[in-house]
């Protein structure tokens, strides 16, 4: 289930999530998402590992630069309809808070 959710978060949209519910979690669609998600197993979303903790403003600024260079992340951040949008916004807000509160 986690692999499927990871694939949906990375490649899907709200419309796709709604479609999955509409078709009562069709086994064929779930299979497709699990196969797509199997390539994401190194992702912390799938493995459940926590990303490293960023506490210093220099670390946070470096992470912001890294994320801004990450095309997939920026798509999530800039597209309100993307399933990963809220998490991307939360992450950037957290990083900016670290940078500017220090």
C-alpha positions as MATLAB code, in Angstrom:
seq = 'XXXXXXXXXXXXXXXXXXXXXXXXXXXXXXXXXXXXXXXXXXXXXXXXXXXXXXXXXXXXXXXXXXXXXXXXXXXXXXXXXXXXXXXXXXXXXXXXXXXXXX';
ca = [
       0.000    0.000    0.000;
       2.861    2.393    0.812;
       4.481    1.747   -2.568;
       1.194    2.551   -4.317;
       0.770    5.759   -2.317;
       4.340    6.788   -3.117;
       3.740    6.293   -6.847;
       0.499    8.250   -6.639;
       2.223   11.082   -4.763;
       5.110   11.248   -7.240;
       3.340   10.658  -10.552;
      -0.349   11.168   -9.854;
      -2.829   13.955   -9.358;
      -5.959   14.602   -7.319;
      -8.004   13.504  -10.315;
      -6.211   10.156  -10.434;
      -6.719    9.647   -6.697;
     -10.423   10.351   -7.202;
     -10.564    7.922  -10.110;
      -9.011    5.183   -8.001;
     -11.735    5.652   -5.406;
     -14.460    5.802   -8.080;
     -13.443    2.426   -9.498;
     -13.293    0.913   -5.990;
      -9.538    0.401   -6.053;
      -9.501   -1.622   -9.264;
      -6.847   -4.352   -9.015;
      -5.476   -3.492  -12.468;
      -5.008    0.156  -11.507;
      -3.495   -0.747   -8.140;
      -1.097   -3.155   -9.896;
       0.012   -0.378  -12.221;
       0.694    1.995   -9.315;
       2.576   -0.667   -7.352;
       4.788   -1.377  -10.367;
       5.429    2.340  -10.852;
       6.153    2.725   -7.138;
       8.564   -0.185   -7.000;
      11.185    2.064   -8.587;
      10.760    4.484   -5.697;
      11.768    2.066   -2.937;
      14.844    4.114   -2.105;
      12.581    7.092   -1.424;
      12.029    7.840    2.273;
       8.275    7.976    1.622;
       8.363    4.292    0.757;
      10.943    3.057    3.228;
       9.613    5.075    6.133;
      13.037    6.477    6.922;
      13.151   10.023    8.183;
      15.129   12.489    6.181;
      18.084   14.004    7.936;
      17.218   16.711   10.381;
      18.131   20.215    9.311;
      18.636   22.620   12.170;
      21.134   25.269   11.082;
      20.303   28.153    8.795;
      23.215   27.302    6.479;
      21.982   23.712    6.119;
      18.434   24.929    5.479;
      19.610   27.433    2.847;
      21.597   24.709    1.097;
      18.563   22.402    1.152;
      16.377   25.163   -0.333;
      18.884   25.566   -3.190;
      18.959   21.807   -3.724;
      15.165   21.593   -3.821;
      14.896   24.560   -6.178;
      17.154   22.667   -8.591;
      15.002   19.524   -8.288;
      12.568   19.650  -11.213;
      10.140   17.104   -9.718;
       9.990   18.989   -6.429;
       9.395   22.313   -8.159;
       6.502   20.831  -10.158;
       4.917   19.747   -6.871;
       5.574   23.132   -5.302;
       4.196   25.189   -8.179;
       1.158   23.088   -9.105;
      -1.731   23.374   -6.650;
      -3.397   20.338   -8.248;
      -0.423   18.016   -7.703;
      -0.914   15.438   -4.944;
       2.469   16.325   -3.440;
       1.823   20.097   -3.416;
       0.870   20.503    0.238;
       3.886   18.520    1.435;
       6.227   20.520   -0.812;
       4.825   23.803    0.495;
       5.133   22.562    4.086;
       8.749   21.514    3.538;
       9.772   24.840    1.974;
       7.988   26.830    4.686;
       9.795   24.786    7.327;
      13.160   25.415    5.662;
      12.552   29.143    5.249;
      11.482   29.295    8.892;
      14.808   27.752    9.904;
      16.774   30.161    7.703;
      15.041   33.327    8.876;
      14.442   32.484   12.529;
      18.123   31.869   13.276;
];
